[in-house]
Amino acid sequence: MLSSRPGRVLVAEIDHRVVGFIALLARVVPEEPDEDQTPYAYISDLVVLPRHRRRGVGRALLERAEALARSSGARVLRVGVLAKNESAARLYRVAGFSDYQRQLAKRLT
């Protein structure tokens, strides 16, 4: 399904090979009635190939996405991360992100 939201996919290359990408929705209008109704930018995906992690690729992609979000008029940039993905959460926190929402799950057996 195609989205009508403006956005971009940025690609990181090393030696003409793709090593990562980030997908940014530049303007998202909140749909939940109980959340702040200010539009925001959203990072839907950030992927760096395992052998290129911890080398600044993810940080560089985040910085470019943040610059694009700002230039699109966004005042807030959001990203979701799985609780068990500690390395991604650490990257986002170092980049200035903080908790916005928590989602809890219970496995039903």
Chimera marker file (.cmm) of the C-alpha trace (Angstrom):
<marker_set name="trace">
<marker id="1" x="0.000" y="0.000" z="0.000" r="1" g="1" b="0" radius="0.5"/>
<marker id="2" x="1.325" y="3.434" z="-0.868" r="1" g="1" b="0" radius="0.5"/>
<marker id="3" x="1.230" y="6.213" z="1.675" r="1" g="1" b="0" radius="0.5"/>
<marker id="4" x="0.127" y="9.721" z="0.812" r="1" g="1" b="0" radius="0.5"/>
<marker id="5" x="2.386" y="11.101" z="3.547" r="1" g="1" b="0" radius="0.5"/>
<marker id="6" x="5.479" y="12.954" z="2.333" r="1" g="1" b="0" radius="0.5"/>
<marker id="7" x="8.662" y="11.095" z="3.081" r="1" g="1" b="0" radius="0.5"/>
<marker id="8" x="12.043" y="9.907" z="1.978" r="1" g="1" b="0" radius="0.5"/>
<marker id="9" x="14.257" y="6.865" z="2.098" r="1" g="1" b="0" radius="0.5"/>
<marker id="10" x="17.925" y="7.695" z="2.606" r="1" g="1" b="0" radius="0.5"/>
<marker id="11" x="20.582" y="5.148" z="1.721" r="1" g="1" b="0" radius="0.5"/>
<marker id="12" x="24.070" y="4.800" z="3.223" r="1" g="1" b="0" radius="0.5"/>
<marker id="13" x="26.777" y="3.515" z="0.913" r="1" g="1" b="0" radius="0.5"/>
<marker id="14" x="30.358" y="2.469" z="1.483" r="1" g="1" b="0" radius="0.5"/>
<marker id="15" x="32.491" y="1.729" z="-1.574" r="1" g="1" b="0" radius="0.5"/>
<marker id="16" x="29.369" y="1.939" z="-3.780" r="1" g="1" b="0" radius="0.5"/>
<marker id="17" x="27.566" y="-0.737" z="-1.745" r="1" g="1" b="0" radius="0.5"/>
<marker id="18" x="24.423" y="-0.135" z="0.266" r="1" g="1" b="0" radius="0.5"/>
<marker id="19" x="25.134" y="-0.736" z="3.960" r="1" g="1" b="0" radius="0.5"/>
<marker id="20" x="22.019" y="0.813" z="5.478" r="1" g="1" b="0" radius="0.5"/>
<marker id="21" x="18.919" y="2.916" z="5.033" r="1" g="1" b="0" radius="0.5"/>
<marker id="22" x="16.441" y="5.026" z="6.958" r="1" g="1" b="0" radius="0.5"/>
<marker id="23" x="12.796" y="5.691" z="6.041" r="1" g="1" b="0" radius="0.5"/>
<marker id="24" x="11.318" y="9.000" z="7.166" r="1" g="1" b="0" radius="0.5"/>
<marker id="25" x="7.699" y="10.114" z="7.075" r="1" g="1" b="0" radius="0.5"/>
<marker id="26" x="8.136" y="13.873" z="7.081" r="1" g="1" b="0" radius="0.5"/>
<marker id="27" x="4.632" y="14.815" z="8.264" r="1" g="1" b="0" radius="0.5"/>
<marker id="28" x="2.338" y="12.593" z="10.290" r="1" g="1" b="0" radius="0.5"/>
<marker id="29" x="-0.928" y="13.934" z="11.652" r="1" g="1" b="0" radius="0.5"/>
<marker id="30" x="-1.821" y="12.246" z="14.956" r="1" g="1" b="0" radius="0.5"/>
<marker id="31" x="-4.883" y="10.039" z="14.737" r="1" g="1" b="0" radius="0.5"/>
<marker id="32" x="-5.443" y="9.223" z="18.406" r="1" g="1" b="0" radius="0.5"/>
<marker id="33" x="-7.741" y="11.711" z="20.148" r="1" g="1" b="0" radius="0.5"/>
<marker id="34" x="-5.821" y="11.564" z="23.441" r="1" g="1" b="0" radius="0.5"/>
<marker id="35" x="-2.395" y="12.467" z="22.031" r="1" g="1" b="0" radius="0.5"/>
<marker id="36" x="-0.910" y="15.854" z="21.237" r="1" g="1" b="0" radius="0.5"/>
<marker id="37" x="-2.414" y="16.889" z="17.895" r="1" g="1" b="0" radius="0.5"/>
<marker id="38" x="0.770" y="18.546" z="16.619" r="1" g="1" b="0" radius="0.5"/>
<marker id="39" x="2.002" y="16.909" z="13.388" r="1" g="1" b="0" radius="0.5"/>
<marker id="40" x="5.362" y="15.149" z="13.704" r="1" g="1" b="0" radius="0.5"/>
<marker id="41" x="7.979" y="13.345" z="11.613" r="1" g="1" b="0" radius="0.5"/>
<marker id="42" x="8.425" y="9.599" z="12.070" r="1" g="1" b="0" radius="0.5"/>
<marker id="43" x="11.278" y="7.216" z="11.371" r="1" g="1" b="0" radius="0.5"/>
<marker id="44" x="9.583" y="4.010" z="10.300" r="1" g="1" b="0" radius="0.5"/>
<marker id="45" x="12.751" y="2.011" z="9.641" r="1" g="1" b="0" radius="0.5"/>
<marker id="46" x="16.468" y="2.240" z="10.295" r="1" g="1" b="0" radius="0.5"/>
<marker id="47" x="18.585" y="-0.670" z="9.118" r="1" g="1" b="0" radius="0.5"/>
<marker id="48" x="22.362" y="-1.050" z="9.084" r="1" g="1" b="0" radius="0.5"/>
<marker id="49" x="23.992" y="-4.281" z="7.965" r="1" g="1" b="0" radius="0.5"/>
<marker id="50" x="25.501" y="-6.114" z="10.968" r="1" g="1" b="0" radius="0.5"/>
<marker id="51" x="29.130" y="-5.822" z="9.888" r="1" g="1" b="0" radius="0.5"/>
<marker id="52" x="28.769" y="-2.038" z="9.484" r="1" g="1" b="0" radius="0.5"/>
<marker id="53" x="27.174" y="-1.356" z="12.868" r="1" g="1" b="0" radius="0.5"/>
<marker id="54" x="28.932" y="0.670" z="15.555" r="1" g="1" b="0" radius="0.5"/>
<marker id="55" x="30.816" y="2.624" z="12.879" r="1" g="1" b="0" radius="0.5"/>
<marker id="56" x="28.657" y="5.760" z="12.753" r="1" g="1" b="0" radius="0.5"/>
<marker id="57" x="26.426" y="4.713" z="9.848" r="1" g="1" b="0" radius="0.5"/>
<marker id="58" x="23.224" y="4.707" z="11.914" r="1" g="1" b="0" radius="0.5"/>
<marker id="59" x="24.114" y="8.005" z="13.541" r="1" g="1" b="0" radius="0.5"/>
<marker id="60" x="24.800" y="9.610" z="10.147" r="1" g="1" b="0" radius="0.5"/>
<marker id="61" x="21.460" y="8.369" z="8.814" r="1" g="1" b="0" radius="0.5"/>
<marker id="62" x="19.675" y="9.709" z="11.905" r="1" g="1" b="0" radius="0.5"/>
<marker id="63" x="21.331" y="13.111" z="11.505" r="1" g="1" b="0" radius="0.5"/>
<marker id="64" x="20.255" y="13.357" z="7.850" r="1" g="1" b="0" radius="0.5"/>
<marker id="65" x="16.702" y="12.274" z="8.694" r="1" g="1" b="0" radius="0.5"/>
<marker id="66" x="16.538" y="14.858" z="11.478" r="1" g="1" b="0" radius="0.5"/>
<marker id="67" x="17.718" y="17.590" z="9.103" r="1" g="1" b="0" radius="0.5"/>
<marker id="68" x="15.064" y="16.583" z="6.559" r="1" g="1" b="0" radius="0.5"/>
<marker id="69" x="12.382" y="16.533" z="9.244" r="1" g="1" b="0" radius="0.5"/>
<marker id="70" x="13.378" y="20.029" z="10.351" r="1" g="1" b="0" radius="0.5"/>
<marker id="71" x="13.410" y="21.341" z="6.789" r="1" g="1" b="0" radius="0.5"/>
<marker id="72" x="9.903" y="19.913" z="6.334" r="1" g="1" b="0" radius="0.5"/>
<marker id="73" x="8.705" y="21.952" z="9.305" r="1" g="1" b="0" radius="0.5"/>
<marker id="74" x="8.524" y="19.149" z="11.878" r="1" g="1" b="0" radius="0.5"/>
<marker id="75" x="9.092" y="20.137" z="15.480" r="1" g="1" b="0" radius="0.5"/>
<marker id="76" x="9.105" y="16.568" z="16.812" r="1" g="1" b="0" radius="0.5"/>
<marker id="77" x="10.752" y="13.421" z="15.452" r="1" g="1" b="0" radius="0.5"/>
<marker id="78" x="9.537" y="10.028" z="16.685" r="1" g="1" b="0" radius="0.5"/>
<marker id="79" x="10.853" y="6.486" z="16.313" r="1" g="1" b="0" radius="0.5"/>
<marker id="80" x="9.725" y="3.133" z="17.698" r="1" g="1" b="0" radius="0.5"/>
<marker id="81" x="12.104" y="0.495" z="19.010" r="1" g="1" b="0" radius="0.5"/>
<marker id="82" x="11.530" y="-2.987" z="20.384" r="1" g="1" b="0" radius="0.5"/>
<marker id="83" x="12.285" y="-3.267" z="24.103" r="1" g="1" b="0" radius="0.5"/>
<marker id="84" x="14.792" y="-6.063" z="23.519" r="1" g="1" b="0" radius="0.5"/>
<marker id="85" x="16.744" y="-4.055" z="20.921" r="1" g="1" b="0" radius="0.5"/>
<marker id="86" x="19.066" y="-2.397" z="23.432" r="1" g="1" b="0" radius="0.5"/>
<marker id="87" x="21.682" y="-1.343" z="20.870" r="1" g="1" b="0" radius="0.5"/>
<marker id="88" x="19.093" y="0.571" z="18.822" r="1" g="1" b="0" radius="0.5"/>
<marker id="89" x="17.615" y="2.162" z="21.953" r="1" g="1" b="0" radius="0.5"/>
<marker id="90" x="21.122" y="3.249" z="23.005" r="1" g="1" b="0" radius="0.5"/>
<marker id="91" x="21.719" y="4.832" z="19.568" r="1" g="1" b="0" radius="0.5"/>
<marker id="92" x="18.450" y="6.755" z="19.770" r="1" g="1" b="0" radius="0.5"/>
<marker id="93" x="19.102" y="7.954" z="23.323" r="1" g="1" b="0" radius="0.5"/>
<marker id="94" x="22.605" y="9.159" z="22.414" r="1" g="1" b="0" radius="0.5"/>
<marker id="95" x="21.000" y="11.021" z="19.495" r="1" g="1" b="0" radius="0.5"/>
<marker id="96" x="18.692" y="12.841" z="21.940" r="1" g="1" b="0" radius="0.5"/>
<marker id="97" x="15.521" y="10.738" z="21.858" r="1" g="1" b="0" radius="0.5"/>
<marker id="98" x="13.607" y="10.069" z="25.078" r="1" g="1" b="0" radius="0.5"/>
<marker id="99" x="10.601" y="7.934" z="26.020" r="1" g="1" b="0" radius="0.5"/>
<marker id="100" x="7.320" y="9.156" z="24.593" r="1" g="1" b="0" radius="0.5"/>
<marker id="101" x="5.008" y="6.161" z="24.808" r="1" g="1" b="0" radius="0.5"/>
<marker id="102" x="5.158" y="2.656" z="26.249" r="1" g="1" b="0" radius="0.5"/>
<marker id="103" x="3.433" y="-0.332" z="24.824" r="1" g="1" b="0" radius="0.5"/>
<marker id="104" x="3.175" y="-3.489" z="26.899" r="1" g="1" b="0" radius="0.5"/>
<marker id="105" x="2.551" y="-7.033" z="25.704" r="1" g="1" b="0" radius="0.5"/>
<marker id="106" x="1.591" y="-10.254" z="27.413" r="1" g="1" b="0" radius="0.5"/>
<marker id="107" x="2.173" y="-13.620" z="25.771" r="1" g="1" b="0" radius="0.5"/>
<marker id="108" x="-0.970" y="-15.737" z="25.897" r="1" g="1" b="0" radius="0.5"/>
<marker id="109" x="-0.456" y="-19.471" z="26.031" r="1" g="1" b="0" radius="0.5"/>
<link id1="1" id2="2" r="1" g="1" b="0" radius="0.2"/>
<link id1="2" id2="3" r="1" g="1" b="0" radius="0.2"/>
<link id1="3" id2="4" r="1" g="1" b="0" radius="0.2"/>
<link id1="4" id2="5" r="1" g="1" b="0" radius="0.2"/>
<link id1="5" id2="6" r="1" g="1" b="0" radius="0.2"/>
<link id1="6" id2="7" r="1" g="1" b="0" radius="0.2"/>
<link id1="7" id2="8" r="1" g="1" b="0" radius="0.2"/>
<link id1="8" id2="9" r="1" g="1" b="0" radius="0.2"/>
<link id1="9" id2="10" r="1" g="1" b="0" radius="0.2"/>
<link id1="10" id2="11" r="1" g="1" b="0" radius="0.2"/>
<link id1="11" id2="12" r="1" g="1" b="0" radius="0.2"/>
<link id1="12" id2="13" r="1" g="1" b="0" radius="0.2"/>
<link id1="13" id2="14" r="1" g="1" b="0" radius="0.2"/>
<link id1="14" id2="15" r="1" g="1" b="0" radius="0.2"/>
<link id1="15" id2="16" r="1" g="1" b="0" radius="0.2"/>
<link id1="16" id2="17" r="1" g="1" b="0" radius="0.2"/>
<link id1="17" id2="18" r="1" g="1" b="0" radius="0.2"/>
<link id1="18" id2="19" r="1" g="1" b="0" radius="0.2"/>
<link id1="19" id2="20" r="1" g="1" b="0" radius="0.2"/>
<link id1="20" id2="21" r="1" g="1" b="0" radius="0.2"/>
<link id1="21" id2="22" r="1" g="1" b="0" radius="0.2"/>
<link id1="22" id2="23" r="1" g="1" b="0" radius="0.2"/>
<link id1="23" id2="24" r="1" g="1" b="0" radius="0.2"/>
<link id1="24" id2="25" r="1" g="1" b="0" radius="0.2"/>
<link id1="25" id2="26" r="1" g="1" b="0" radius="0.2"/>
<link id1="26" id2="27" r="1" g="1" b="0" radius="0.2"/>
<link id1="27" id2="28" r="1" g="1" b="0" radius="0.2"/>
<link id1="28" id2="29" r="1" g="1" b="0" radius="0.2"/>
<link id1="29" id2="30" r="1" g="1" b="0" radius="0.2"/>
<link id1="30" id2="31" r="1" g="1" b="0" radius="0.2"/>
<link id1="31" id2="32" r="1" g="1" b="0" radius="0.2"/>
<link id1="32" id2="33" r="1" g="1" b="0" radius="0.2"/>
<link id1="33" id2="34" r="1" g="1" b="0" radius="0.2"/>
<link id1="34" id2="35" r="1" g="1" b="0" radius="0.2"/>
<link id1="35" id2="36" r="1" g="1" b="0" radius="0.2"/>
<link id1="36" id2="37" r="1" g="1" b="0" radius="0.2"/>
<link id1="37" id2="38" r="1" g="1" b="0" radius="0.2"/>
<link id1="38" id2="39" r="1" g="1" b="0" radius="0.2"/>
<link id1="39" id2="40" r="1" g="1" b="0" radius="0.2"/>
<link id1="40" id2="41" r="1" g="1" b="0" radius="0.2"/>
<link id1="41" id2="42" r="1" g="1" b="0" radius="0.2"/>
<link id1="42" id2="43" r="1" g="1" b="0" radius="0.2"/>
<link id1="43" id2="44" r="1" g="1" b="0" radius="0.2"/>
<link id1="44" id2="45" r="1" g="1" b="0" radius="0.2"/>
<link id1="45" id2="46" r="1" g="1" b="0" radius="0.2"/>
<link id1="46" id2="47" r="1" g="1" b="0" radius="0.2"/>
<link id1="47" id2="48" r="1" g="1" b="0" radius="0.2"/>
<link id1="48" id2="49" r="1" g="1" b="0" radius="0.2"/>
<link id1="49" id2="50" r="1" g="1" b="0" radius="0.2"/>
<link id1="50" id2="51" r="1" g="1" b="0" radius="0.2"/>
<link id1="51" id2="52" r="1" g="1" b="0" radius="0.2"/>
<link id1="52" id2="53" r="1" g="1" b="0" radius="0.2"/>
<link id1="53" id2="54" r="1" g="1" b="0" radius="0.2"/>
<link id1="54" id2="55" r="1" g="1" b="0" radius="0.2"/>
<link id1="55" id2="56" r="1" g="1" b="0" radius="0.2"/>
<link id1="56" id2="57" r="1" g="1" b="0" radius="0.2"/>
<link id1="57" id2="58" r="1" g="1" b="0" radius="0.2"/>
<link id1="58" id2="59" r="1" g="1" b="0" radius="0.2"/>
<link id1="59" id2="60" r="1" g="1" b="0" radius="0.2"/>
<link id1="60" id2="61" r="1" g="1" b="0" radius="0.2"/>
<link id1="61" id2="62" r="1" g="1" b="0" radius="0.2"/>
<link id1="62" id2="63" r="1" g="1" b="0" radius="0.2"/>
<link id1="63" id2="64" r="1" g="1" b="0" radius="0.2"/>
<link id1="64" id2="65" r="1" g="1" b="0" radius="0.2"/>
<link id1="65" id2="66" r="1" g="1" b="0" radius="0.2"/>
<link id1="66" id2="67" r="1" g="1" b="0" radius="0.2"/>
<link id1="67" id2="68" r="1" g="1" b="0" radius="0.2"/>
<link id1="68" id2="69" r="1" g="1" b="0" radius="0.2"/>
<link id1="69" id2="70" r="1" g="1" b="0" radius="0.2"/>
<link id1="70" id2="71" r="1" g="1" b="0" radius="0.2"/>
<link id1="71" id2="72" r="1" g="1" b="0" radius="0.2"/>
<link id1="72" id2="73" r="1" g="1" b="0" radius="0.2"/>
<link id1="73" id2="74" r="1" g="1" b="0" radius="0.2"/>
<link id1="74" id2="75" r="1" g="1" b="0" radius="0.2"/>
<link id1="75" id2="76" r="1" g="1" b="0" radius="0.2"/>
<link id1="76" id2="77" r="1" g="1" b="0" radius="0.2"/>
<link id1="77" id2="78" r="1" g="1" b="0" radius="0.2"/>
<link id1="78" id2="79" r="1" g="1" b="0" radius="0.2"/>
<link id1="79" id2="80" r="1" g="1" b="0" radius="0.2"/>
<link id1="80" id2="81" r="1" g="1" b="0" radius="0.2"/>
<link id1="81" id2="82" r="1" g="1" b="0" radius="0.2"/>
<link id1="82" id2="83" r="1" g="1" b="0" radius="0.2"/>
<link id1="83" id2="84" r="1" g="1" b="0" radius="0.2"/>
<link id1="84" id2="85" r="1" g="1" b="0" radius="0.2"/>
<link id1="85" id2="86" r="1" g="1" b="0" radius="0.2"/>
<link id1="86" id2="87" r="1" g="1" b="0" radius="0.2"/>
<link id1="87" id2="88" r="1" g="1" b="0" radius="0.2"/>
<link id1="88" id2="89" r="1" g="1" b="0" radius="0.2"/>
<link id1="89" id2="90" r="1" g="1" b="0" radius="0.2"/>
<link id1="90" id2="91" r="1" g="1" b="0" radius="0.2"/>
<link id1="91" id2="92" r="1" g="1" b="0" radius="0.2"/>
<link id1="92" id2="93" r="1" g="1" b="0" radius="0.2"/>
<link id1="93" id2="94" r="1" g="1" b="0" radius="0.2"/>
<link id1="94" id2="95" r="1" g="1" b="0" radius="0.2"/>
<link id1="95" id2="96" r="1" g="1" b="0" radius="0.2"/>
<link id1="96" id2="97" r="1" g="1" b="0" radius="0.2"/>
<link id1="97" id2="98" r="1" g="1" b="0" radius="0.2"/>
<link id1="98" id2="99" r="1" g="1" b="0" radius="0.2"/>
<link id1="99" id2="100" r="1" g="1" b="0" radius="0.2"/>
<link id1="100" id2="101" r="1" g="1" b="0" radius="0.2"/>
<link id1="101" id2="102" r="1" g="1" b="0" radius="0.2"/>
<link id1="102" id2="103" r="1" g="1" b="0" radius="0.2"/>
<link id1="103" id2="104" r="1" g="1" b="0" radius="0.2"/>
<link id1="104" id2="105" r="1" g="1" b="0" radius="0.2"/>
<link id1="105" id2="106" r="1" g="1" b="0" radius="0.2"/>
<link id1="106" id2="107" r="1" g="1" b="0" radius="0.2"/>
<link id1="107" id2="108" r="1" g="1" b="0" radius="0.2"/>
<link id1="108" id2="109" r="1" g="1" b="0" radius="0.2"/>
</marker_set>
